[in-house]
Amino acid sequence: MGGSSVGTPFFMADTQTHHPNPRPIDIALLASVFVVAACGLLYELAAGALASYLLGDSVLQFSTVIGSYLFAMGVGSWLSRYFERQLPAHFLRIELMVALVGGALPATLFIANAYAPGAFRVLLYGMVLLVGTLVGLEIPLVMRILKRNVALKDLVSQVLTFDYLGALAVSLAFPLLLVPHLGLIRTGLLFGLLNATVALWALWLFRHELRRWRAHALACALVIGALLAGVLGADHITTFAEDKFYQDRIVFSAASPYQRIVVTHGKAGHRLFLNGNLQFAERDEYRYHEALVHPAMAAHGAPKRVAVLGGGDGMAVREMLKYPSVESVTLVELDPAMTRLFSQNTTLARLNGGALLSPKVTVVNTDAFQWLQDTPEVFDVIVVDFPDPTNFAIGKLYTQSFYALLEQRLSASGYAVVQTTSPLVARRSFWTVVQTIESVGLRVAPYHAHVPSFGEWGFAIASRRPWRLPSALPVGLQFLSPSTLPLLFDFPLDMARVPTEVNRLSNQVLVTTYEHEWGQVGH
């Protein structure tokens, strides 16, 4: 498996000759530790992010991915004991394998999700275990290479220092710079190139120690060439995978620090997907947004100050602006990429009627939970339009703590309305939300509407005073009318109320209930 030391067995002897000052070769290896640590953590974060994007429940996915990865690193560290000779050659080959497998991990998983979704989970954990094992081999080999020239106490402190610094650097860069500007696929491939560069550096550092140097040089060239080709074709790889997954033509895609945003165009018009989950279809989004906004807005009578939490696409804002009494709309959307897209992209801004550019609208890009804690304002109507509680990060926005804050921000006669998933498919989840809102002392009027793209969908109006049926609605609506509105508040037997728990920050039963119910229908 590769070369051996030439002349004095520099990397094999147990006798040690420590140099008081670090040599260039030692400095180079320590720098390699920094790169190796950064790359190793990057692959771990990429796998966790992809799992949370595509499988939901970010806490569960990151926990299982990180746990599997750390276990595999332990296995790799244990296996390093069997590498006794030709350490530079082994290190070089391991770097090339990490570069290939780790660098290609995001692209491979994206393609697998599109073409073989049933194999995605197996492939995910298989690649995590393989990359983790290889990464677990790297640091022990570097330490043993350095061992002959650095005292043990200095060796351990120096290697761990560079290891932790590399991890810190990538943990900050991953969400703030890499994913937003490069995307997961290109980021993975670029860090694969960094691993390959370490292998190339080792090829030069140990050129006098490696047997079959030309074979190693060819391997480096092939790996670097493959990764470079991947980087140059990253957009094509993404399009290849996503076109199959989304079926319709993709007209816009981006990865923000918070989510993967994809807009497609096909027979149903434009459709918005966040992390692979459909948010609206142009063909029937009016049904959803009219049902979400007007029962609360019209019942109030003359709302002046209103707010939307979530709903960065501006559709709910569009419906609220149909009321002449509205003086100000505050849109609280975590992801600035969403509000920027739906205000600046001409085609998408047309869908919301340019609502986000209205002088009445103020956009606040922040966490809605924190905003409710900090703002002193009160509102006549608050529309809560968050994605479904697929993970604990979103699930906190459906908890008793959140609704207690929401209650404080309502005027005495105000209404809040919450989208609450499907009462047909996720019956217990729907009534869990209702039970949770009631637990903070608010009255709840639950209702539902049929949206073809989603099926039967649920909502809940929360207020201090009883909700009353409005006598009039804005002109020009396509779905709701005063005569059909009462039908939305009638629940057939298969969607009728069932006993549920309150969803609290400390337990988040809603997330597990939701995952169980939607999982039964293969959602």
Residue pairs with C-beta under 8 A, 6 or more apart in sequence:
1 86
1 89
1 90
1 93
2 86
2 89
2 90
2 92
2 93
2 210
2 211
2 212
2 216
3 86
3 88
3 89
3 209
3 210
3 211
3 212
3 213
3 216
4 85
4 86
4 89
4 209
4 211
5 11
5 12
5 86
5 209
6 208
6 209
10 148
10 209
11 86
11 87
11 88
11 144
11 145
11 148
11 209
12 84
12 85
12 87
13 148
16 147
16 148
16 149
17 148
17 149
18 149
18 150
18 151
19 26
19 149
19 150
22 30
22 150
23 149
25 149
25 205
26 146
26 149
26 150
28 201
28 205
29 142
29 145
29 146
29 205
30 146
30 158
30 159
30 162
31 162
32 142
32 198
32 201
32 202
33 139
33 142
33 159
33 162
33 163
33 166
34 162
34 163
34 165
34 166
34 169
35 166
35 194
35 195
35 197
35 198
36 95
36 135
36 138
36 139
36 142
36 163
36 166
36 195
36 198
37 139
37 162
37 163
37 164
37 165
37 166
37 167
37 170
38 166
38 167
38 169
38 170
38 191
38 194
39 98
39 102
39 135
39 170
39 191
39 192
39 194
39 195
40 73
40 98
40 102
40 131
40 135
40 138
40 167
41 166
41 167
41 170
41 171
42 102
42 170
42 174
42 178
42 187
42 188
42 191
43 98
43 102
43 105
43 131
43 135
43 188
43 191
44 65
44 66
44 69
44 128
44 132
45 170
45 171
45 174
46 105
46 106
46 174
46 184
46 187
46 188
47 65
47 69
47 105
47 109
47 124
47 127
47 128
47 131
48 58
48 61
48 62
48 65
48 66
49 179
49 184
50 106
50 109
50 110
50 124
50 184
51 61
51 62
51 64
51 65
51 124
52 58
52 61
52 62
52 275
52 391
53 259
53 260
53 275
53 276
54 109
54 113
54 120
54 275
54 276
55 61
55 120
55 121
56 275
56 390
56 391
56 515
57 390
57 391
57 392
57 511
57 515
58 391
58 392
58 393
59 391
59 392
59 393
60 391
64 125
65 124
65 125
65 128
68 125
68 128
68 129
68 132
69 128
69 129
69 131
69 132
70 132
71 129
71 132
72 128
72 129
72 130
72 131
72 132
72 133
72 135
72 136
73 132
73 133
73 135
73 136
74 136
75 132
75 133
75 136
76 132
76 133
76 134
76 135
76 136
76 137
76 138
77 136
77 137
77 139
77 140
78 136
79 133
79 136
79 137
80 136
80 137
80 140
80 141
80 144
83 90
83 137
83 141
86 211
87 141
87 144
87 145
88 145
88 202
88 205
88 206
88 209
88 210
89 206
89 209
89 210
89 211
89 216
90 137
90 141
91 138
91 141
91 142
91 145
91 202
92 199
92 202
92 203
92 206
92 210
92 216
92 220
93 199
93 216
93 219
94 134
94 137
94 138
94 141
95 138
95 195
95 196
95 198
95 199
95 202
96 195
96 196
96 199
96 219
96 220
96 223
97 134
98 131
98 134
98 135
98 138
98 192
98 195
99 192
99 193
99 194
99 195
99 196
99 199
99 223
99 227
100 192
100 223
100 226
100 227
101 127
101 130
101 131
101 134
102 131
102 134
102 135
102 188
102 191
102 192
102 195
103 188
103 189
103 190
103 191
103 192
103 193
103 195
103 196
103 227
103 230
104 188
104 189
104 192
104 230
105 127
105 131
105 188
106 184
106 185
106 187
106 188
106 189
107 185
107 188
107 189
107 230
107 234
107 237
107 241
108 123
108 127
109 120
109 123
109 124
109 127
110 184
110 185
110 237
110 238
110 241
110 242
111 237
111 240
111 241
112 119
112 120
112 123
113 120
113 241
113 245
113 276
114 240
114 241
114 242
114 243
114 244
114 245
115 241
115 244
116 123
139 159
139 163
142 159
143 155
143 156
143 159
146 155
146 159
147 155
150 158
170 178
174 187
175 257
176 257
178 187
179 187
179 255
179 256
179 257
180 255
180 256
180 257
180 337
182 190
183 234
183 238
183 254
183 255
184 255
185 230
185 234
185 237
185 238
186 231
186 234
189 227
189 230
189 231
189 234
190 231
192 227
192 230
193 224
193 227
193 228
193 231
196 220
196 223
196 224
196 227
197 224
199 220
199 223
200 220
200 224
203 210
203 213
203 216
203 217
203 220
207 213
210 216
230 237
238 253
239 250
242 250
242 253
242 262
243 249
243 250
245 276
246 262
246 264
246 271
246 273
247 264
247 266
248 264
248 265
248 266
248 267
248 268
248 271
249 264
249 265
249 266
250 262
250 263
250 264
251 263
251 264
251 265
251 270
251 347
252 261
252 262
252 263
252 341
252 345
252 348
253 260
253 261
253 262
253 263
254 260
254 261
254 337
254 341
255 261
256 335
256 336
256 337
256 338
257 335
258 334
258 335
258 337
259 274
259 275
259 335
260 273
260 274
260 275
260 276
261 272
261 273
261 274
261 335
261 337
261 338
261 341
262 272
262 273
262 274
262 276
263 270
263 271
263 272
263 273
263 341
263 348
264 270
264 271
264 273
265 271
267 283
268 281
268 282
268 283
268 284
268 453
269 281
269 282
269 283
270 281
270 282
270 347
270 348
270 351
271 278
271 280
271 281
271 282
271 453
272 278
272 279
272 280
272 313
273 279
274 387
277 387
277 388
277 390
278 453
278 454
279 313
279 387
280 288
280 289
280 313
280 315
280 453
281 452
281 453
282 351
283 452
283 453
284 451
284 452
284 453
285 315
285 351
285 451
285 453
286 477
286 478
286 479
287 449
287 450
287 451
287 452
287 478
287 479
288 315
288 449
288 451
288 454
288 457
289 315
289 316
289 318
289 319
290 319
290 477
290 478
290 479
290 480
291 447
291 449
291 451
291 457
291 459
291 479
291 480
291 488
292 316
292 319
292 383
292 385
292 417
292 419
292 459
293 316
293 319
293 320
293 383
293 417
294 319
294 470
294 473
294 474
294 477
294 480
295 417
295 445
295 447
295 459
295 461
295 467
295 470
295 480
295 485
295 488
296 381
296 383
296 415
296 416
296 417
296 461
296 467
297 303
297 306
297 319
297 320
297 323
297 381
297 415
298 470
298 472
298 473
298 474
299 415
299 461
299 467
299 468
299 469
299 470
300 380
300 381
300 413
300 414
300 415
301 470
302 323
302 325
303 320
303 323
303 325
303 326
303 380
303 381
304 325
304 326
304 327
304 328
304 380
305 327
305 328
305 330
305 377
305 378
305 379
305 380
305 411
306 320
306 326
306 328
306 329
306 330
306 379
306 380
306 381
306 382
306 383
307 329
307 330
307 331
307 332
307 377
307 379
307 381
307 382
307 383
307 409
308 316
308 317
308 320
308 329
308 330
308 331
308 332
308 382
308 383
308 385
309 332
309 368
309 371
309 372
309 382
309 383
309 384
309 385
309 386
309 397
310 332
310 333
310 334
310 368
310 384
310 385
310 386
310 387
311 317
311 331
311 333
311 383
311 385
312 331
312 333
312 334
312 335
312 338
312 339
312 342
313 338
313 342
313 348
313 351
313 352
314 331
314 339
314 342
314 343
314 349
314 351
314 352
314 355
314 356
315 351
315 352
315 355
316 383
316 385
317 329
317 331
317 352
317 355
317 356
317 358
317 361
318 352
318 353
318 355
320 326
320 329
320 381
320 383
321 329
321 353
321 355
321 358
321 360
321 361
322 474
322 476
323 474
326 360
327 360
328 360
328 361
328 362
329 358
329 360
329 361
329 362
330 361
330 362
330 364
330 377
330 379
331 339
331 356
331 361
331 362
331 363
331 364
332 364
332 366
332 368
332 371
333 339
333 363
333 364
333 365
334 365
334 366
334 367
334 368
335 365
336 365
339 356
339 363
339 365
341 348
342 348
342 349
342 351
342 352
342 356
343 349
343 356
343 357
343 363
349 356
349 357
355 361
356 363
364 371
368 386
368 397
369 396
369 397
369 402
369 405
372 402
372 405
372 406
372 408
372 409
373 405
375 409
377 409
378 409
378 410
378 411
378 414
379 409
379 410
379 411
379 414
380 411
380 413
380 414
380 415
381 414
381 415
381 416
381 417
382 406
382 409
382 410
382 414
382 415
382 416
382 417
383 416
383 417
384 397
384 406
384 416
384 417
384 418
384 419
385 419
386 394
386 397
386 398
386 419
387 394
388 394
388 421
388 514
388 518
389 395
389 397
389 398
389 421
389 429
389 510
389 511
389 514
390 511
390 514
390 515
391 511
392 508
392 511
395 503
395 508
395 510
395 511
396 402
396 505
396 508
398 418
398 433
398 436
398 503
398 510
399 436
399 503
399 504
399 505
399 508
399 510
400 436
400 439
400 440
400 502
400 503
400 504
400 505
401 504
401 505
403 436
403 437
403 439
403 440
403 442
403 462
404 440
406 416
406 440
406 462
407 416
407 440
407 441
407 442
407 462
407 464
410 416
410 463
410 464
412 464
413 463
413 464
413 465
414 463
414 464
415 461
415 462
415 463
415 467
416 442
416 461
416 462
416 463
417 459
417 460
417 461
417 462
418 433
418 437
418 459
418 460
418 462
419 457
419 458
419 459
420 429
420 430
420 433
420 434
420 446
420 458
420 459
420 460
421 429
421 430
421 433
421 457
421 458
421 514
422 430
422 454
422 455
422 456
422 457
422 458
423 430
423 431
423 446
423 448
423 456
423 457
423 458
423 491
423 495
424 448
424 455
424 456
424 494
424 495
425 455
425 456
425 517
425 518
425 521
425 523
426 513
426 514
426 517
426 518
427 494
427 495
427 498
427 517
428 498
428 500
428 513
428 517
429 510
429 513
429 514
429 517
430 446
430 458
430 495
431 446
431 497
431 498
431 500
432 500
432 501
432 502
432 503
432 509
432 510
432 513
433 460
433 503
433 510
434 444
434 446
434 460
434 497
434 500
435 500
435 501
435 502
435 503
436 502
436 503
436 510
437 444
437 460
437 462
438 444
439 502
442 462
442 463
442 464
443 462
443 463
443 464
443 465
443 466
443 467
444 460
444 461
444 462
445 460
445 461
445 463
445 466
445 467
445 489
446 458
446 459
446 460
446 461
446 489
446 491
446 497
447 458
447 459
447 460
447 461
447 488
447 489
448 456
448 457
448 458
448 459
448 488
448 491
448 495
449 456
449 457
449 459
449 479
449 488
450 456
450 457
451 457
456 495
461 467
469 485
469 486
470 482
470 485
471 482
472 482
473 480
473 481
473 482
473 485
491 497
500 513
501 507
501 509
503 509
503 510
